Amino acid sequence: MEKFKKIESNAIPLPMVNVDTDMIIPKQFLKTIKRTGLGKNLFYELRYDEKDAPIDSFVLNQDKYKDSQILITGKNFGCGSSREHAPWSILDYGIKCIIASSFADIFYNNCFKNGILPIKLDESEVTKLQKAAENSLSFTIDLENQKISYFDNNINHELSFELDKAKKTSLLEGLDDIGLTLAKVNHISDFENKQESRTPWLYSQQIK
């Protein structure tokens, strides 16, 4: 998993509440177990019409947001089913940070497991950031210092955000659940060696 330190990017404003995982990545695209190739289908039913032609008015189809790495959206983002394809499609598209006033719990935790930083802020702050995003302002997301900053009318705006220490560490070090386990492999081996010396019968290869 790629380490997350600091990103600088403009942001995609998506002021919608209760965006569920089927809206993020519709069910017909869940046939793969690969994490790549899903970005083109992100928000598919909002992004394309019935003939698969891009809907110009949808924010992801606007050139100024083409390379954005930040999504600013409404409360309860990622609700619905627990499909892990939702964060996979977001990351594959290129979005590395999502800002909202609240997230569905399973989606929120899946973000950290896939290298995405979900940030919770008060609704009033989210609304301000969405307006700044609509003006194509550039944002800096500094995970280490837990800061969001942007310039507007030559004024530097800075916000702090809260984050669980363990989740922050996993992003900074680029460790998913498997990586976290492997980081403790020496401790696991020490435990197994001690256990084997104390209870050798548990490790016996004899078949009775």
Sequence and secondary structure as in RCSB ss.txt:
>XXXX:A:sequence
MEKFKKIESNAIPLPMVNVDTDMIIPKQFLKTIKRTGLGKNLFYELRYDEKDAPIDSFVLNQDKYKDSQILITGK
NFGCGSSREHAPWSILDYGIKCIIASSFADIFYNNCFKNGILPIKLDESEVTKLQKAAENSLSFTIDLENQKISY
FDNNINHELSFELDKAKKTSLLEGLDDIGLTLAKVNHISDFENKQESRTPWLYSQQIK
>XXXX:A:secstr
     EEEEEEEEE  SS BHHHHS GGG S   SSS GGGTTHHHHB TTS B TTSGGGSGGGTT  EEEE S
SBTBSS  THHHHHHHHHT  EEEES B HHHHHHHHHTT EEEE  HHHHHHHHHHHHTT EEEEETTTTEEEE
EETTEEEEEE    HHHHHHHHHT  HHHHHHTTHHHHHHHHHHHHHH GGGG     
